[in-house]
Structures are given as C-alpha cells and as structure tokens.
Amino acid sequence: MSTEVTTSEFRNEQSRYLDAAQREPVSILSRGARRRAVVVSPDFFDAQLKLLRIGKISALLRLPVERAAK
C-alpha cells in the first residue's frame, strides 16, 4: 500500500509525509495523477539497493568469464 499526495500537499506537510514514509512509500503526484517521486525510508531504500546488487552479482556469475569482465 502507498500514500499518494500532491506536490503542494507534500510541500505544506513535509514532516507528516516524511514520518509516513517510515512505514510505507509516499508517492508525490504532479498535475493530479502523474507520479513525480516516491519517498521511502532509508531502511527500505538500503534493502532495495542491496537486492539490486545481489541481482547484478548473481547475473554476472551466470555469464561466461569473458562477458563478465566487460
């Protein structure tokens, strides 16, 4: 689940939405519906980066050695 707010709502109540982002992602919408940004907790962000790195490493391990070196 995610909270959705407009840019002006986020601007007016940053503290509230930054607190909410510690529990769930907060999507910041531009012009009503277009998602402009997503605010997440540092722990969530770090965990996702770690998963991306693990995925890249495991993908490299599946490549022949010549291709992995590029």
C-alpha positions as CSV (number, residue, x, y, z in Angstrom):
1,M,0.0,0.0,0.0
2,S,1.2,3.5,-0.7
3,T,0.1,7.0,0.4
4,E,-0.4,9.5,-2.5
5,V,-0.2,13.2,-2.1
6,T,0.1,16.2,-4.5
7,T,3.3,18.2,-4.6
8,S,1.5,21.1,-2.8
9,E,0.2,18.8,0.0
10,F,3.7,17.4,0.4
11,R,5.3,20.9,0.5
12,N,2.7,22.0,3.1
13,E,3.1,19.0,5.4
14,Q,6.6,17.6,4.8
15,S,7.1,16.3,8.3
16,R,3.9,14.4,8.3
17,Y,4.7,12.6,5.0
18,L,8.3,12.0,5.9
19,D,7.0,10.3,9.0
20,A,4.6,8.3,6.9
21,A,7.4,7.2,4.6
22,Q,9.0,5.4,7.5
23,R,6.0,3.0,7.4
24,E,5.1,2.9,3.7
25,P,6.1,4.6,0.4
26,V,4.7,8.0,-0.2
27,S,4.0,8.9,-3.9
28,I,4.2,12.5,-4.8
29,L,1.9,13.3,-7.6
30,S,2.3,16.1,-10.2
31,R,-0.6,17.6,-12.0
32,G,-3.1,15.4,-10.2
33,A,-2.2,11.9,-11.4
34,R,1.4,11.7,-12.7
35,R,3.8,10.2,-10.2
36,R,6.7,12.6,-9.8
37,A,8.6,11.0,-6.9
38,V,8.4,8.3,-4.3
39,V,9.7,8.9,-0.7
40,V,10.7,5.8,1.2
41,S,12.5,5.1,4.5
42,P,16.3,4.8,4.5
43,D,16.0,1.2,5.6
44,F,13.7,0.3,2.6
45,F,16.0,2.2,0.2
46,D,19.1,0.4,1.5
47,A,17.4,-3.0,1.4
48,Q,16.3,-2.4,-2.3
49,L,19.9,-1.4,-3.2
50,K,21.2,-4.5,-1.6
51,L,18.8,-6.6,-3.6
52,L,19.8,-4.9,-6.8
53,R,23.5,-5.5,-6.1
54,I,22.8,-9.2,-5.3
55,G,20.9,-9.5,-8.5
56,K,23.7,-7.9,-10.5
57,I,26.3,-10.1,-8.9
58,S,24.3,-13.3,-9.5
59,A,23.7,-12.3,-13.1
60,L,27.4,-11.7,-13.6
61,L,28.1,-15.1,-12.0
62,R,25.9,-16.7,-14.7
63,L,27.8,-15.1,-17.6
64,P,30.8,-16.6,-19.2
65,V,34.0,-15.2,-17.7
66,E,34.9,-13.2,-20.9
67,R,31.5,-11.4,-20.8
68,A,31.5,-10.7,-17.1
69,A,34.8,-8.8,-17.4
70,K,33.3,-6.2,-19.8
